[in-house]
Amino acid sequence: MFNKHKLSQLPKEILYQEIKQHAESLTANESNLIANTANISSLLFNMIDNVNWVGFYFLDPNEEELILGPFQGNPACTRIPVGKGICGLAAQQKEPLIVSNVYEFEGHITCDPNTQSECVIPFFFKNQSLAGVLDLNSRQLKHFDEEDVKGLSLIINLLRLG
């Protein structure tokens, strides 16, 4: 469907604009969160070079755990306590988190031992309460940067969260 090699040649700002256009067309007439996060995780997995896992975790109603949602890649941890691991810490702090080397991150939860770096972006309901996190993993060290956070945030904003 997508030529990752060709896409990897694009500057990140342009790549994320391309992804956003595809995501807009997929989510324009769909309000279901599961359907939209499934398509967005697939787009990101297929359009971003050197990622080995892309997916969503949703905050449970008790706000104590993140629960696995739609994803692309190997099987993953089903529940992550808020405040634990990279996803849990990003959820607790309600801020994006880029980890250049997951094995230097104290408390890293290993789901795929091949993952070297990670980028987690929290997303919110319209009332600004936490809905969950978008998690991207790479087998490359230092794969993610602030351009990724900026681009991924634009795409997450397409989710219609009541």
N, C-alpha and C positions, 0 to 999 in steps of 0.2 A: 504494500500500500504506500509506504513512505520510504524514500531513499535516505537512510540515516547518514550515510557518508556525505551525500550532497548537502543535507541539512546541517551537518556538523561544520561545514565550511562557512556557514552564515555567522555574522556577528550575533551574539546572544539577543540583543535588542530586536533584531529582525526575526530571528528564530521564534522568539516568544510572540511576536506579532502574528506570525504564520500560525502558530498553535492556537492563539486566541481567536483568529478568524475561523478555524475549523471548530473550535469549541463553541463559539457563538452560533454557528449553523446547527450544531448538534443539540444545543440547549434552548434555542429560541422558542420552540413550541412544546417544550417539555418542562414540567414543574416538579417531577418526581426526583427527589434527592438521590435515591439509589441509582436510578437510570443515568442521571447526569454525572454523578461521581464515577460510575463505571466507565462511561465514555471518556471522561476527562483523564482517568488513570490510564486508559488504553492509549489515548492520544499522546500523553506525556511519555509513556513507556516506548512507544513506537517512533516518536519524533526527536527525542533527546538521546544523543549518543552517550554510550558508556554508563547507562543506568541498568542496574540489575533488579531493582524493585521500585515500584511506584504504587502508592495506595493511600487510602483514607482510613483514619481511625475516628470514631464518633464517641463523644463523651456520653457515658451512661447517665440515666436520670438522677442517680445518687451523687454524681460528680466525683466519684472516687476512682473510676477506671475509664480508660479508653478501650473501646471495643472495635475489633477489626471490621472494616467495611470493604467496599470494592477495591480490588488491587490487581496488579499484573506482576508476575514473578513467581518465585518459589513460595511454598506455604510459609505462613508467618505466625508470629505470636498473636494469639487471639485476644488476650487482655493485657493491658499495661497499666499499672497503677499511676495515677497522676503524681508527678514528682519523681518518678523512677525512669531511668534510661533517658535517652535523648528526646523521644516523643513525649514522655511524661513530664520532663522538665520544661519543654516548650509549651505544653498545655498549662502547666502550673504558672509559668511566668507570663503566659499570653503574649509571647514574643517569638519571632522567627529564630531558629537556631541552626547555625552552620557548624559542622564538626569536620575538620580537615582530616583527622585520623581518629576513627572511632576507638581504636585500641589505646589511645591516650586519654580517653574520656572515662573518668571514674564512674562506675555504675552502668556502663554500656550494657544493654541487653542484646546478646547475640542471637539473632534469628538465622542469619546466613553468614557463616564464617568467612566468606569471600568478600563481604562488604568492607570497604576501607574508609569511605566518607559518607556523610549523610547531611541532608537538608530537610528541616521540618518547619512548616508554615502553619500556625494556628488559623482557624477561620471561625467566624462569629455569626450569631443570629443578628437580625436587625436591631435588637435591643442591646447589643454589644456583649451578651453572654456567650461564653465559649461553646461552639458546636462540635469542634473536633480539630484534627490536624491532618495536613497533607504531608506525607513522608516520601522522600526520594533517597535511594541508596545507590552508591556507585562502587565498583571494584577498583577505582582509581583514588589515590590519595589526593586531597585538595581539589576535588572535582567541582565543588560548588562555591559560589561567591555571591556578593550582593546583587549582581545582575540577575542571578537565578531567583533570589528572593523577590526582587522587583517584578520580574516577568511572571513568576508563579502566582504572586499576589493578584496581578491583573486577571489571571485565569480563574482563580478561586472566587473573585468578585462576581463572576458570572452565575454562581450558584444562588438561587433564589431561596433564601433562608428566612422563614417567617419570624 
